[in-house]
Amino acid sequence: MLARLSLVFLLMTSAAWAQREEDAFVGQKAPEIKGDRVWINSTPLKIESLRGKVVMIEFWAFDCPECAKAMPHMIAMNEKYAKQGLVVIGVHTPRIDREKDVEKVKEAVKTKGIKYPVVIDNNFGIWGDYAADAWPNLYVIDQEGIIRLSHTGTGRYEEIESVIQKLLARKQ
């Protein structure tokens, strides 16, 4: 009996180590973008109205060093896949008070060359709905509104792009 319990414990802990904690959101319905917010480069967007598209939501802040490392990858994926049906939405959520200044966010969007829609989330509403916990934070959502990849931090760019490619290749 003790050997059997030990085996079950070993299998359970091995399975837990094989999964990334951030991937707990995979398979869940993406929360809607709610509220009256300032949008840059777009009129307000809703996840529901983007059905049929692949959506990548990226939480960032303009003065975040890790976000600066990730930003060129987000811009490149937008440029590469927008015509195929990818919609990138930047959610600017401030880390510090000075990042709440809407004009500074608009200036950063322009300076960084961000062409995709950016919504300002100064009250952390979208952040909370997505259970974001760090900058940058990324979610890839399929054509039916289901989260297919979640990622916190930098890296995993090839994996993110692979998921986007597979989703874009799916027939609707």
Secondary structure by P-SEA (a helix, b strand, c coil): caaaaaaaaaaaaaaaaaccccccccccccccccccccccccccccccccccbbbbbbbbbcccaaaaaaaaaaaaaaaaccccbbbbbbbbcccccccccaaaaaaaaaaaccccbbbbcccaaaaaaaccccccbbbbbccccccccccccccaaaaaaaaaaaaaaccc
